[in-house]
Amino acid sequence: MPVATYTVDVPSHDQVEVTFGDVGLGRPILLLHGGAGSRSVASFAQLLDSRGRFRVLSPIHPGFDGTPRPGWLGTVDGLAQVYARLLDQLELTGVTVIGSSLGGWIAAELALRDGGRRVSGVVLVDGVGIVVEGHPVADVFSLSPDQLSRLSFHDPAAFSIDPTTLSDAQKAVVAANRAALAVYGGRPSTGDPTLLGRLGRIALPTLVVWGESDRVVDPGYGRALAAAIPGASFQLIPGAGHLPQLEAPGPLLAAVRTFVDAHHPAGPRQV
């Protein structure tokens, strides 16, 4: 995948370098990864591009995958501000933002910040960030890789990784991602207790998609997320856990395409 590094100027702060994949031509999509890093969305970015309908930008959140993170950047809202400025500097409009897990939290804050100026729709894929009584988010930092896999996937055996087989470089990426996740989301992640109440200000078409077998963040949490956003729809994806883009990419792609077609049937193409 072609990769670009772009310097983003953030008001009241400083510049930050953002590295992102950039594939395809067509309607722009900003694809935001979760705590597993950019590899968790890379294949889905290629799938989105495969039909030639979308331009897919998939940034690496600063600090993930060994990328630099400036000291001032340590919150989800800060990341949303960075991506709002990135869209400004790239002069993109009509952007559909897709956020997975932590990326869903960022997408929600970006939608609140943008207000429809450049973002035209939001897809939250097993997104975190809110606090829902009776539906806690699993503390991923307290889990072994095997335990996390069992909570994350409908079919854990198909995605199991033996940590002893990882190279030193791969172990360094995993460590960097855990450290970055702790900075942005907290350790353990408790979410933002104000976010649920603020979601009512989102005035953009929104789709909340959830893996039916997600045990990191259960579907009841997802339904509460959708219910808090005016007009949002909720869709379960069978045969998938916390990362439908890996376990059920076809059904997720169909959901995204249906959503985009319904809300942007004749908009201008971004090239």
ZIWOPE-V776287 format. One record per residue. BURIAL is # if it has 9 or more other ideal C-beta (glycine too) atoms within 8 Angstrom, else .. D_CENTER is the distance of its C-alpha to the mean C-alpha in whole Angstrom. Layout:
burial/d_center
BURIAL/D_CENTER
BURIAL/D_CENTER
This chain:
burial/d_center
#/18
./20
./18
./19
./19
#/19
./21
#/19
./22
#/21
./23
./25
#/24
./24
./22
#/19
#/19
#/15
#/15
#/13
#/14
#/16
#/17
#/19
./21
#/20
#/18
#/15
#/12
#/9
#/6
#/3
#/4
#/5
#/9
#/10
#/10
#/10
./12
#/10
#/8
#/12
#/14
#/12
#/12
#/16
#/16
#/15
#/17
./20
./21
./22
./20
#/17
#/16
#/13
#/12
#/9
#/10
#/10
#/10
#/14
#/15
#/13
#/15
./18
#/17
./19
#/18
#/21
./22
./21
#/18
./17
./15
#/11
./13
#/15
#/11
#/11
#/15
#/14
#/12
#/15
#/17
#/16
#/16
./19
#/21
./20
./21
#/19
#/19
#/18
#/14
#/12
#/8
#/6
#/2
#/3
#/6
#/6
#/2
#/4
#/7
#/7
#/7
#/10
#/11
#/11
#/13
#/15
#/16
#/16
./18
./18
./20
#/17
#/15
#/16
#/14
#/10
#/9
#/7
#/7
#/9
#/7
#/9
#/11
#/14
#/18
#/19
./23
./24
#/20
./19
#/16
#/17
./18
#/17
./19
./22
#/22
./23
./21
./23
./22
#/18
#/19
#/21
#/18
#/15
#/17
#/19
./22
#/21
./24
./22
#/20
./22
./22
./25
./25
./28
./28
#/25
./26
./27
./24
./21
#/22
#/22
#/18
#/18
./19
#/18
#/14
#/16
#/17
#/14
#/13
#/16
#/16
#/13
#/13
./17
./19
#/19
#/16
./17
#/15
#/16
./19
./20
#/16
#/17
./20
./19
#/17
./20
./20
#/17
./19
#/17
#/17
#/14
#/13
#/12
#/12
#/13
#/14
#/18
#/18
#/16
#/18
#/15
#/14
./17
#/17
#/19
#/16
#/14
#/17
#/18
#/15
#/16
./19
#/18
#/17
./20
./20
#/17
./18
#/17
#/17
./17
#/17
./20
#/20
#/16
#/15
#/12
#/10
#/12
#/11
#/13
#/16
#/16
#/15
./18
#/17
#/13
#/15
./18
#/16
#/14
#/17
./19
#/17
#/17
./21
./21
#/20
#/21
./24
./26
./24
./25
./23
#/21
./23
